[in-house]
């Protein structure tokens, strides 16, 4: 059984989340319901849960501040939040688990399935999440946290040359000629990196537009990246790429 603590300042949301967990997750036992960050701190320290559902936006002490006040995090963490552009973007770039309110049964089941597969310490540190949220609010996110087989890799976005899909995994090719295999789909990476200078040019390739050195007009197109690698362009993506190249041409 997974022992869970719910930290949420709205009674209706607490009741609904507990009911949904009982309906959808027979291996999860709710051992405490906390209505603010201070109650959450006390319950987590005393009960040592396996997983914590944590509301981000609470009065007096929000979810991020509660995490900072803990001496350590040895539990799995799922954030719950109403839609907020900066928060959601920070979650995606930090590779943390989150649920949008109103929480759907399928999304809850999916989040719990993910946390069952990871160790409690295999999450991006709260300080990194705070830094991400601050950077995104300023329009300048610099890093992305990506889940690997043994934890997380924190990578500078500018160092990514291109990403190559490999089933449910993705190979990320970096400037220093290294490669990181992460347990995220290319679609998830495309979503997380949206608006940060990346483009999906093929169903198997997501490229850093700043790292393109040459475009070859053969068949549907071929890109030469800054590390010398060749990346195929699909027919369905070619027009978007040509429009981008036209915008930056002189």
C-alpha positions as CSV (number, residue, x, y, z in Angstrom):
1,X,0.0,0.0,0.0
2,X,1.1,3.6,-0.7
3,X,0.4,5.9,2.2
4,X,-0.8,9.3,1.0
5,X,-1.1,12.7,2.5
6,X,-3.4,15.3,0.9
7,X,-2.5,19.0,1.3
8,X,-5.2,21.3,0.0
9,X,-6.9,24.4,1.5
10,X,-10.4,23.9,0.0
11,X,-12.6,21.3,1.8
12,X,-14.5,20.5,-1.4
13,X,-11.3,19.7,-3.3
14,X,-10.0,17.6,-0.4
15,X,-13.2,15.6,-0.2
16,X,-13.2,15.1,-4.0
17,X,-9.6,14.1,-4.2
18,X,-9.9,11.6,-1.3
19,X,-13.0,10.1,-2.9
20,X,-11.4,9.8,-6.3
21,X,-8.3,8.1,-4.8
22,X,-10.5,5.5,-3.1
23,X,-12.4,4.9,-6.3
24,X,-9.4,4.7,-8.6
25,X,-6.4,3.5,-6.5
26,X,-7.1,0.6,-4.2
27,X,-3.4,0.4,-3.2
28,X,-3.4,4.0,-1.9
29,X,-4.4,4.8,1.7
30,X,-5.0,8.4,2.7
31,X,-3.4,8.8,6.1
32,X,-3.9,12.5,6.6
33,X,-5.8,15.5,5.2
34,X,-4.1,18.8,5.7
35,X,-5.7,22.2,5.0
36,X,-2.5,24.3,4.9
37,X,1.2,24.1,4.6
38,X,1.9,24.1,8.3
39,X,-0.4,21.1,8.8
40,X,1.3,19.5,5.9
41,X,4.7,19.9,7.4
42,X,3.6,18.4,10.7
43,X,1.9,15.4,9.1
44,X,4.7,14.6,6.7
45,X,7.3,14.7,9.4
46,X,5.2,12.5,11.7
47,X,3.7,10.0,9.3
48,X,6.4,9.7,6.7
49,X,4.1,9.2,3.7
50,X,5.0,7.4,0.4
51,X,3.2,10.1,-1.7
52,X,2.0,13.6,-1.1
53,X,-0.6,15.4,-3.2
54,X,0.3,19.1,-2.8
55,X,-1.8,22.1,-3.8
56,X,0.4,24.8,-5.2
57,X,-1.7,27.9,-4.4
58,X,-2.5,28.1,-0.7
59,X,-2.7,31.1,1.6
60,X,0.1,32.0,4.0
61,X,2.4,29.1,2.9
62,X,2.1,27.9,-0.7
63,X,3.2,24.4,-1.8
64,X,6.6,25.5,-2.9
65,X,7.3,27.2,0.4
66,X,6.1,24.2,2.3
67,X,8.6,22.0,0.4
68,X,11.4,24.5,1.2
69,X,10.7,24.2,4.9
70,X,11.1,20.4,4.9
71,X,14.5,19.1,6.0
72,X,14.4,16.6,3.1
73,X,12.0,15.0,0.6
74,X,11.9,11.2,0.9
75,X,8.4,10.8,-0.6
76,X,6.9,10.9,-4.1
77,X,5.2,14.2,-5.0
78,X,2.2,15.1,-7.1
79,X,1.3,18.7,-7.4
80,X,-2.4,19.7,-7.8
81,X,-3.2,23.1,-9.3
82,X,-5.8,25.1,-11.1
83,X,-4.5,26.2,-14.5
84,X,-1.6,28.8,-14.3
85,X,0.6,29.4,-17.3
86,X,3.8,29.9,-15.4
87,X,3.3,27.0,-12.9
88,X,2.4,24.5,-15.6
89,X,5.4,25.5,-17.7
90,X,7.7,25.1,-14.7
91,X,6.2,21.7,-14.0
92,X,6.9,20.6,-17.5
93,X,10.4,21.8,-17.6
94,X,11.1,20.3,-14.2
95,X,9.6,16.9,-15.1
96,X,7.5,16.8,-12.0
97,X,4.1,15.1,-11.7
98,X,1.1,17.4,-11.6
99,X,-2.7,17.2,-11.9
100,X,-4.9,20.1,-13.2
101,X,-8.1,20.8,-11.3
102,X,-10.7,19.6,-11.7
103,X,-8.8,16.4,-11.5
104,X,-9.9,13.6,-13.9
105,X,-9.9,9.9,-12.9
106,X,-7.7,8.9,-15.8
107,X,-5.1,11.6,-15.1
108,X,-5.0,10.5,-11.5
109,X,-4.4,6.9,-12.4
110,X,-1.7,7.9,-14.9
111,X,0.1,10.1,-12.3
112,X,0.0,7.3,-9.7
113,X,1.3,4.8,-12.2
114,X,4.3,7.0,-12.9
115,X,5.1,7.6,-9.2
116,X,4.9,3.8,-8.5
117,X,7.8,3.4,-10.9
118,X,10.2,5.9,-9.4
119,X,12.1,6.1,-6.2
120,X,11.1,8.8,-3.7
121,X,14.4,10.7,-4.3
122,X,14.2,10.6,-8.1
123,X,12.5,14.0,-8.5
124,X,13.8,17.4,-9.4
125,X,14.6,19.3,-6.2
126,X,12.1,21.9,-5.1
127,X,14.6,24.7,-5.4
128,X,15.0,23.9,-9.1
129,X,11.3,24.0,-9.5
130,X,11.2,27.4,-7.8
131,X,14.0,28.7,-10.0
132,X,12.1,27.4,-13.1
133,X,8.9,29.2,-12.1
134,X,10.9,32.5,-11.5
135,X,12.8,32.2,-14.8
136,X,9.6,31.5,-16.7
137,X,7.8,34.5,-15.2
138,X,10.8,36.6,-16.5
139,X,10.6,34.8,-19.8
140,X,14.1,33.2,-19.5
141,X,14.0,29.5,-18.5
142,X,17.5,28.1,-18.9
143,X,17.3,24.5,-17.8
144,X,15.1,21.4,-18.2
145,X,14.9,18.4,-15.9
146,X,14.6,15.1,-17.8
147,X,13.9,11.7,-16.2
148,X,16.5,9.0,-17.0
149,X,16.6,5.4,-15.9
150,X,18.5,6.3,-12.7
151,X,17.1,9.7,-11.8
152,X,17.1,13.1,-13.5
153,X,19.4,15.0,-15.8
154,X,19.3,18.8,-15.5
155,X,20.3,20.2,-18.9
156,X,20.9,23.7,-20.2
157,X,18.3,24.2,-22.9
158,X,20.9,26.0,-25.1
159,X,23.1,22.9,-25.1
160,X,20.5,20.7,-26.8
161,X,21.2,20.3,-30.5
162,X,18.4,18.0,-31.4
163,X,16.2,15.2,-30.0
164,X,15.6,11.9,-31.7
165,X,12.6,9.7,-30.8
166,X,13.1,6.1,-29.9
167,X,9.7,4.6,-29.0
168,X,8.7,5.9,-25.6
169,X,12.3,7.2,-25.0
170,X,14.1,10.1,-26.6
171,X,17.9,10.5,-27.3
172,X,19.0,14.1,-26.6
173,X,22.1,15.1,-28.5
174,X,24.2,17.8,-26.8
175,X,26.8,20.3,-27.8
176,X,29.6,18.5,-25.9
177,X,29.0,15.5,-28.3
178,X,27.4,13.5,-25.5
179,X,23.9,11.9,-25.7
180,X,21.3,11.5,-22.9
181,X,18.5,8.9,-23.2
182,X,15.4,10.1,-21.3
183,X,12.2,8.3,-20.5
184,X,9.9,10.9,-22.1
185,X,8.3,10.8,-25.5
186,X,9.4,13.3,-28.2
187,X,5.9,14.8,-28.0
188,X,6.3,15.5,-24.3
189,X,9.6,17.2,-25.0
190,X,8.1,19.2,-27.8
191,X,5.3,20.4,-25.5
192,X,7.8,21.3,-22.7
193,X,10.1,23.2,-25.1
194,X,7.4,25.0,-26.9
195,X,8.2,28.6,-27.6
196,X,11.9,28.1,-26.6
197,X,13.4,28.0,-30.1
198,X,12.7,24.3,-31.0
199,X,10.8,22.9,-34.0
200,X,9.4,19.4,-34.8
201,X,10.7,18.8,-38.3
202,X,9.9,15.1,-38.5
203,X,7.9,12.7,-36.4
204,X,11.2,11.4,-35.1
205,X,13.2,14.7,-34.8
206,X,12.9,17.9,-32.7
207,X,15.6,20.4,-33.4
208,X,17.1,23.5,-31.8
209,X,16.7,26.1,-34.5
210,X,19.8,27.9,-33.3
211,X,21.9,24.8,-34.0
212,X,20.9,24.5,-37.7
213,X,23.9,25.2,-40.0
214,X,22.6,24.2,-43.4
215,X,19.4,23.2,-45.1
216,X,19.7,20.9,-48.2
217,X,16.8,20.9,-50.7
218,X,16.8,17.2,-51.5
219,X,13.5,15.3,-51.5
220,X,11.7,16.7,-48.5
221,X,14.8,18.3,-47.1
222,X,17.8,17.6,-44.9
223,X,19.2,19.6,-42.1
224,X,22.9,19.8,-41.1
225,X,23.2,20.5,-37.4
226,X,26.1,22.2,-35.6
227,X,27.6,18.9,-34.6
228,X,27.6,17.6,-38.2
229,X,24.7,15.3,-37.8
230,X,22.0,15.1,-40.5
231,X,18.4,15.4,-39.6
232,X,15.6,14.5,-42.0
233,X,12.7,16.9,-42.7
234,X,9.3,15.3,-43.4
235,X,7.0,16.6,-46.1
236,X,4.3,17.6,-43.6
237,X,6.8,19.7,-41.6
238,X,8.8,21.2,-44.5
239,X,6.5,24.2,-45.0
240,X,6.8,25.4,-41.4
241,X,10.6,25.1,-41.6
242,X,10.7,27.1,-44.9
243,X,8.6,29.8,-43.4
244,X,10.9,30.0,-40.4
245,X,14.0,30.2,-42.7
246,X,12.3,32.9,-44.7
247,X,11.6,35.0,-41.6
248,X,15.3,35.0,-40.6
249,X,16.7,35.4,-44.2
250,X,18.5,38.6,-45.1
